[in-house]
Amino acid sequence: MNTAGGPGAAMAPDRIDVRGLAFRVCHGVLAWEWTTPQPFRVDVSLTGDWRAAAGGDDLSATVDYRAVADAVAGVMTGQTVGLIETLAERIAALLLDLPGVWEASVTVHKPGVDLGVPLDDVAVTVTRRPRRTIVLGLGSNVGDRRRHLQQALEDVQGLGLTIEAVSAVYDTAAVGGSSDYLNAVALAHSDLPPLGVLAVTAECEKRAWQREGTAGGAGPVGEQVGVGVRATWGPRPLDIDILHIAGLRSADPRILLPHPRALSRPFVTVPWAEVQPTAVIDGVAIADLAAAAAKADSGVRRHPDALSLPGHR
């Protein structure tokens, strides 16, 4: 897991609101609306993790409000369209391209609409999340290790992620002297926000413990995984690390992105290079790390068992 606090924490992600952006422009389904400017108003709400910006008083680590206003203005003053739904959709698509945005909610108001009855406003709200590439590290050293890894792929797919690729399986000596791990890396896609992905991985780990008929182990240092508290380096039927989510960084202690120890672990970099050979994280090529691990005989050994994509067993 990426977190010492676990997915049970109830804290919401950070939110930025930019409200009341006002325009007089031509949009509507009636002919006269395409030539006569009317009042519109736009409200925007963005979620993400902006702890780094707050801690360092750093504009580059958050969303530039001017960029938000420019994106909205570009759509509102651009091509004339018939529906405010279209305006909201186009604005949301632009906002999702801003760095660090997990989710964008856009409300377009058209207060001047004549519906034949008194009214204050007509508004449409859309909420959109980007579909991102997610890299997951899988490990097991309790029970039927290969079964736990295969079932994890099935469970992840059933809980909102789409598995696109999975590496070969590798044997790795465990830290702390427990049984050896089987490890693999999977490439997935989802529009879930990071904390949603974390909830999925926690649920998969919980199911693995249940398959073993136990609530997990306990140790002096633990992570909450929904059932019991396990030792951070202790035996476990399943461990899923969120290694990377494309386009996102997070300093949230519940989900640190990129995973802070991923690049130092050969049992991560070797299989990762298989499923994403061109990946570069913080200026470091994963393929170079994998090649260095192989040259140094890091103890990561290819296992004869293989995993199948969900639905292909």
C-alpha positions in Angstrom: 0.0 0.0 0.0 1.1 3.6 -0.6 -0.2 4.8 2.8 0.3 4.5 6.5 -3.3 5.8 7.2 -5.2 3.5 4.9 -8.3 4.2 2.8 -10.6 4.3 5.7 -9.7 8.0 6.4 -12.6 10.2 5.7 -10.8 13.4 4.7 -11.9 14.8 1.3 -9.5 15.8 -1.4 -8.6 19.5 -1.8 -11.0 21.7 -3.8 -10.6 24.9 -5.8 -13.7 26.8 -6.8 -13.8 29.6 -9.3 -17.3 31.0 -9.5 -19.3 33.6 -11.3 -17.3 34.0 -14.5 -19.6 36.2 -16.5 -20.0 36.6 -20.3 -22.4 38.2 -22.8 -22.1 35.9 -25.8 -24.2 34.1 -28.5 -25.3 30.6 -27.7 -28.7 28.9 -28.1 -31.0 26.8 -30.3 -33.0 29.8 -31.6 -31.8 31.7 -34.7 -31.9 35.1 -32.9 -29.6 33.7 -30.1 -26.8 33.2 -32.6 -26.7 36.9 -33.3 -27.8 38.6 -30.1 -25.5 38.3 -27.1 -27.1 37.0 -23.9 -25.8 36.7 -20.3 -24.1 33.5 -19.2 -22.3 32.6 -16.0 -19.9 29.7 -15.3 -18.9 28.1 -12.0 -16.0 25.7 -11.8 -15.0 23.3 -9.0 -11.7 21.3 -9.2 -10.4 18.6 -6.9 -6.9 17.4 -6.4 -4.0 17.3 -3.9 -2.4 20.7 -3.4 -0.6 20.0 -0.1 2.8 20.7 -1.8 1.6 24.1 -3.0 0.3 25.0 0.5 3.5 23.8 2.2 5.8 25.6 -0.1 3.7 28.6 -1.0 4.4 27.4 -4.6 2.1 28.5 -7.5 3.7 25.9 -9.8 2.4 23.1 -7.5 -1.3 24.1 -7.8 -3.8 25.2 -10.4 -3.3 28.7 -11.8 -6.7 30.5 -11.5 -5.8 32.5 -14.6 -5.5 29.3 -16.6 -9.0 28.3 -15.4 -10.5 31.6 -16.4 -8.7 31.4 -19.8 -10.0 27.9 -20.5 -13.6 29.0 -19.7 -13.4 32.2 -21.7 -11.9 30.3 -24.7 -15.0 28.1 -24.9 -17.6 30.8 -24.0 -16.3 33.3 -26.5 -15.4 30.8 -29.1 -17.6 28.8 -31.5 -21.4 29.4 -31.1 -23.2 26.3 -30.0 -26.8 25.4 -29.3 -26.7 23.8 -25.9 -25.2 24.8 -22.6 -24.5 21.1 -22.1 -22.0 21.4 -24.9 -20.4 24.4 -23.4 -20.0 22.6 -20.0 -18.6 19.5 -21.6 -16.0 21.4 -23.6 -14.9 23.5 -20.6 -14.6 20.3 -18.4 -12.4 18.7 -21.1 -10.0 21.6 -21.0 -9.8 21.8 -17.2 -9.0 18.1 -16.9 -5.8 18.9 -18.8 -4.6 21.2 -16.1 -1.8 19.7 -13.9 -3.0 17.8 -10.9 -6.7 17.9 -11.5 -8.5 14.8 -10.3 -12.0 15.9 -11.2 -13.7 18.9 -12.8 -17.2 20.0 -12.2 -18.6 22.8 -14.4 -21.9 24.6 -14.2 -23.0 26.8 -17.0 -25.9 29.2 -16.1 -28.1 30.9 -18.7 -30.3 33.3 -16.5 -32.0 35.1 -19.4 -33.9 32.1 -20.8 -37.6 32.8 -21.7 -39.6 29.7 -20.9 -42.9 31.5 -20.6 -42.9 31.4 -16.8 -41.0 33.4 -14.3 -37.6 32.0 -13.4 -34.2 33.0 -12.1 -31.9 30.7 -13.9 -31.4 27.7 -16.1 -28.1 25.8 -15.4 -26.4 22.5 -16.4 -23.7 20.9 -14.3 -21.3 18.2 -15.6 -18.7 16.4 -13.5 -15.9 14.6 -15.4 -12.8 12.7 -14.5 -9.9 11.9 -16.8 -9.2 8.3 -17.8 -5.6 7.8 -16.7 -3.0 5.0 -16.9 -2.3 3.4 -13.6 0.7 1.2 -12.7 0.1 -1.4 -10.0 2.7 -3.5 -8.2 1.4 -6.9 -7.0 3.0 -9.1 -4.4 2.1 -12.3 -2.4 4.0 -14.5 0.0 1.2 -16.3 1.9 -0.8 -19.4 0.7 -1.3 -20.0 -3.0 0.7 -17.0 -4.2 0.0 -17.2 -7.9 -3.8 -17.6 -7.2 -3.8 -14.5 -5.1 -2.1 -12.5 -7.8 -4.4 -13.8 -10.5 -7.5 -13.2 -8.3 -6.2 -9.6 -7.7 -6.4 -8.9 -11.4 -9.9 -10.2 -11.6 -11.0 -8.2 -8.5 -9.3 -5.0 -9.7 -11.1 -5.3 -13.0 -14.4 -5.9 -11.3 -14.1 -2.9 -9.1 -13.6 -0.2 -11.7 -10.2 -0.5 -13.3 -9.5 -2.0 -16.7 -6.3 -4.2 -16.8 -4.5 -3.7 -20.1 -1.3 -5.6 -19.5 0.5 -7.8 -16.9 4.1 -8.6 -16.6 5.8 -12.0 -16.0 5.9 -13.2 -12.5 9.1 -13.0 -10.4 10.3 -14.6 -7.2 11.8 -12.1 -4.7 13.3 -12.7 -1.3 11.2 -10.9 1.3 12.5 -8.2 3.6 12.6 -9.4 7.2 13.2 -13.1 6.6 9.6 -14.2 5.8 8.7 -16.4 2.8 9.7 -15.3 -0.7 7.3 -13.2 -2.6 5.8 -13.6 -6.1 5.7 -10.2 -7.7 4.2 -8.7 -10.9 3.3 -5.3 -12.3 0.0 -4.6 -14.0 -1.0 -1.7 -16.3 -4.5 -0.5 -15.9 -6.8 2.4 -16.9 -9.6 4.1 -15.0 -11.3 7.4 -14.5 -11.4 6.8 -10.7 -9.6 9.5 -8.6 -6.5 8.4 -6.7 -8.4 7.8 -3.5 -10.9 5.7 -5.4 -8.1 3.6 -6.8 -6.7 3.3 -3.3 -10.1 2.0 -2.1 -10.1 -0.6 -4.8 -6.6 -1.9 -3.9 -7.6 -2.0 -0.2 -10.7 -4.0 -1.0 -8.7 -6.5 -3.0 -6.2 -7.0 -0.2 -9.1 -7.5 2.2 -10.6 -10.2 0.0 -7.2 -12.0 -0.1 -7.0 -12.1 3.7 -10.6 -13.5 3.7 -9.6 -16.2 1.3 -6.9 -17.2 3.7 -9.5 -17.3 6.5 -7.8 -14.7 8.6 -8.1 -11.0 9.5 -4.4 -10.3 8.8 -1.4 -10.2 11.0 -0.3 -7.6 13.5 3.1 -6.0 14.0 4.7 -3.0 15.7 4.3 -1.0 12.5 1.1 -1.5 10.6 -1.2 -0.3 7.9 -5.0 -0.4 8.1 -6.3 -2.5 5.3 -10.0 -2.8 6.2 -9.6 -6.0 8.3 -7.0 -6.2 11.0 -3.6 -4.5 11.1 -0.7 -6.2 9.4 3.1 -5.7 9.8 4.4 -3.4 7.2 7.1 -5.9 6.1 5.2 -9.0 7.3 3.7 -11.9 5.4 0.6 -11.2 3.4 -1.5 -13.0 0.8 -1.7 -9.9 -1.3 0.0 -6.5 -1.3 -1.0 -3.9 -4.0 1.1 -0.8 -4.4 -0.1 2.1 -6.6 3.2 2.9 -8.2 2.2 5.7 -10.6 -0.9 7.4 -12.0 -0.1 9.2 -15.2 -0.1 13.0 -14.9 -0.6 13.1 -11.2 1.6 13.7 -8.1 0.3 13.4 -4.6 1.8 14.3 -1.2 -1.3 13.1 0.6 -0.1 10.6 3.2 -2.8 8.3 2.3 -1.5 7.9 -1.3 2.0 9.1 -2.2 2.5 9.5 -5.9 4.8 8.4 -7.5 5.3 5.6 -4.9 8.3 6.8 -2.9 10.2 3.5 -3.0 9.2 2.2 -6.4 12.4 3.2 -8.2 14.7 1.6 -5.6 13.0 -1.9 -5.8 14.2 -4.3 -8.5 11.1 -6.4 -8.0 9.1 -3.4 -9.2 11.4 -2.0 -11.9 12.1 -5.3 -13.7 8.4 -6.2 -14.3 7.4 -2.5 -14.8 9.8 -2.2 -17.7 8.0 -5.2 -19.4 4.6 -3.5 -19.4 5.8 0.1 -19.9 9.2 0.0 -21.5 9.3 3.7 -22.3 8.2 4.9 -18.8 10.2 7.8 -17.3 9.5 8.8 -13.7 11.1 12.0 -12.3 13.6 11.9 -15.2 14.6 8.3 -14.6 13.9 5.6 -17.2 12.4 2.5 -15.7 14.1 0.4 -18.4 17.5 1.7 -17.3 16.7 0.7 -13.7 15.6 -2.8 -14.8 18.7 -3.3 -16.9 20.9 -2.2 -14.0 19.1 -4.7 -11.7 19.6 -7.5 -14.1 23.3 -6.7 -14.5 23.8 -6.5 -10.7 22.0 -9.9 -10.1 19.5 -8.3 -7.7 17.9 -11.6 -6.8 14.7 -11.0 -8.8 14.1 -14.4 -10.6 11.6 -15.1 -13.3 9.0 -17.6 -12.1 7.6 -20.3 -14.4 4.0 -19.5 -13.5 2.3 -16.7 -15.6 -0.7 -14.6 -15.1 -3.6 -14.0 -17.5 -5.5 -10.9 -18.3 -9.0 -11.0 -16.6 -11.4 -13.1 -18.7 -8.6 -14.9 -20.6 -7.9 -17.8 -18.3 
